[in-house]
Amino acid sequence: MLPFAVWLTGLPASGKSAIVSLLRPELEALDLTVEVLESDEVRHILTPDPTYSEMERDLFYRALAFLGARLVAHGITAVFDATATKRMYRDLARTLIPRFIEVSVECPLEVCIQRDYKGTYRRGRLGHTATVPGLQVPYEPATDPELRIDTIAVSPVEAAQQIVTLARTRWSVL
């Protein structure tokens, strides 16, 4: 089976990681080798003391897109679990990876704030950081994603299944 990439984008705490945790085994069950590129984990390697400045984000997301492209080129399906505040980050990945799916994980900011198990929004509201997407830093939602998932209406299980169904439909080799 041919590898591809899926980029789940959305505000922090919108449900990306919950979906990815269920998507990975679904894809592996299709005999795909899967690597999840979770932004916080990769960021610890690329920028151990992140400032989340615009220049640093630009560098980080260029590197993340390149890493995903290299994985796919070597037969590994890449799943991006990353906010990617600017469309240009996801567009770069799309240009580098021919078999690419962008999934817009949609959830109102108020609900994301309620779900904030990492404390990201709390730190932003307390002034401990000034770089929280959707709060202090603009988030550019996907304009034409292959799939939109409303995490208020769709469970993570259903969302993972929708992504697999889309990939199977798009590339009948799955």
C-alpha positions in Angstrom: 0.0 0.0 0.0 1.2 3.5 -0.8 1.9 5.9 2.1 0.3 9.3 2.4 0.1 12.2 4.9 -2.7 13.4 7.0 -2.5 16.8 8.7 -5.0 17.4 11.5 -5.1 21.1 12.1 -7.2 23.1 14.6 -7.0 25.1 17.8 -5.2 23.7 20.8 -7.5 21.3 22.7 -9.9 21.0 19.7 -9.5 17.2 19.7 -6.6 16.5 17.3 -4.7 14.3 19.6 -7.8 12.3 20.6 -8.5 11.6 17.0 -4.9 10.8 16.2 -4.7 8.3 19.0 -7.5 6.3 17.4 -6.5 7.0 13.8 -3.0 5.4 14.1 -4.2 1.9 14.9 -6.9 2.1 12.2 -4.2 2.9 9.6 -1.8 0.3 11.0 -4.6 -2.3 10.6 -4.5 -1.5 6.9 -0.9 -2.7 6.9 0.5 0.8 6.8 3.6 1.9 8.7 2.6 5.0 10.5 4.5 7.8 12.2 2.7 10.5 14.2 4.4 13.9 14.1 3.0 15.4 17.3 4.1 19.1 17.4 5.0 19.2 21.1 7.2 16.1 20.9 9.0 17.2 17.7 9.3 20.8 19.0 11.3 19.5 22.0 13.9 18.2 19.6 14.0 21.1 17.1 13.5 23.9 19.6 14.2 22.6 23.1 13.5 26.0 24.7 10.6 27.2 22.4 9.7 30.9 22.3 6.9 30.4 19.8 8.0 33.5 18.0 6.8 33.9 14.4 10.3 33.2 13.0 10.7 30.1 15.2 7.2 28.9 14.2 8.1 29.4 10.5 11.3 27.4 10.9 9.6 24.7 12.9 6.7 24.1 10.5 9.0 24.1 7.5 11.1 21.4 9.2 8.0 19.5 10.2 6.6 19.5 6.6 10.0 18.4 5.3 10.2 15.6 7.9 6.7 14.4 6.9 7.6 14.5 3.2 10.8 12.4 3.8 8.8 9.8 5.8 6.2 9.5 3.0 9.0 9.2 0.4 10.4 6.3 2.4 7.2 4.4 2.6 5.8 5.7 6.0 2.4 7.2 6.4 2.8 10.5 8.3 0.1 11.8 10.6 0.6 15.4 11.6 -0.9 16.3 15.0 -0.1 20.0 14.8 -2.1 23.3 15.1 -0.1 25.0 12.3 -1.4 28.5 12.9 -0.8 29.6 9.3 -2.2 28.0 6.2 1.2 28.4 4.5 2.6 25.7 6.8 0.0 23.2 5.7 0.2 24.4 2.1 4.0 23.7 2.1 3.4 20.1 3.3 0.8 19.8 0.5 3.3 20.9 -2.1 6.0 18.5 -0.7 3.7 15.5 -0.3 1.6 14.4 -3.4 -0.7 12.1 -1.4 -1.9 14.6 1.2 -5.1 15.1 3.2 -5.8 18.2 5.3 -8.3 17.6 8.1 -9.8 20.7 9.8 -10.6 19.8 13.4 -13.2 22.3 14.3 -14.3 23.3 17.8 -15.4 26.7 19.3 -12.6 28.5 21.2 -14.8 28.5 24.4 -15.0 24.7 24.3 -11.3 24.4 23.6 -10.6 26.5 26.7 -12.9 24.2 28.8 -11.0 21.1 27.4 -7.6 22.6 28.1 -6.0 19.7 29.9 -2.4 21.0 29.1 -3.1 24.4 30.7 -2.2 26.3 27.5 -5.1 28.8 27.6 -4.8 29.2 31.3 -1.1 30.2 30.9 -2.1 32.6 28.2 -4.9 34.2 30.2 -2.5 34.6 33.2 0.1 36.3 31.0 2.7 33.5 31.3 2.7 33.3 27.5 1.6 35.6 24.8 1.6 33.1 21.9 -1.5 31.0 22.3 -3.2 30.3 19.0 -6.7 31.6 18.9 -6.2 33.6 22.1 -3.2 35.9 21.4 -1.9 34.6 18.1 -4.3 34.4 15.0 -5.1 30.9 13.8 -5.8 30.6 10.1 -8.4 27.9 9.7 -8.3 25.7 6.6 -10.1 27.2 3.7 -10.5 24.0 1.6 -9.6 21.0 3.6 -10.4 17.5 2.3 -12.4 16.9 5.5 -13.9 19.0 8.2 -14.6 17.4 11.6 -16.8 19.2 14.2 -15.6 17.7 17.5 -18.8 18.8 19.2 -20.9 16.6 16.9 -18.5 13.8 16.0 -16.7 11.5 18.4 -13.0 10.8 18.0 -13.8 7.2 17.0 -16.1 8.5 14.2 -13.6 11.1 13.2 -10.8 8.5 12.8 -13.2 6.4 10.7 -14.1 9.3 8.5 -10.4 9.9 7.8 -9.8 6.3 6.9 -12.9 6.2 4.7 -11.7 9.4 2.9 -8.2 7.9 2.3 -9.7 4.6 1.0 -12.1 6.5 -1.3 -9.4 8.8 -2.6 -6.8 6.2 -3.1 -8.5 2.9 -3.9 -5.3 1.0 -3.3 -6.1 1.1 0.5 
